[in-house]
Amino acid sequence: MTSRKQLAALAVQAGRDMVRIGTEHGIESDHARHAAALADRALTAAENAGCTPDDYAHARRAH
């Protein structure tokens, strides 16, 4: 798996975790804010690596 695909997979998982944590703890909770910050960092890293919509789609299907 390439670094780009790994970063896309991490961004997808971080987004899923953010939604789950927001649902469990409330969108305004400290836990949800932390999860959102991590998801933002993961997405930024993936975008900086040149991830494409196809990379994210593949990550959503594979993980």
Buried (B, 14 or more C-beta within 10 A) or exposed (E): EEEBBBBBBBBBBBBBBBBEBBEEBEEEEEEBBEBBEBBBEBBEBBEEBEBEEEBBEBBBEEE
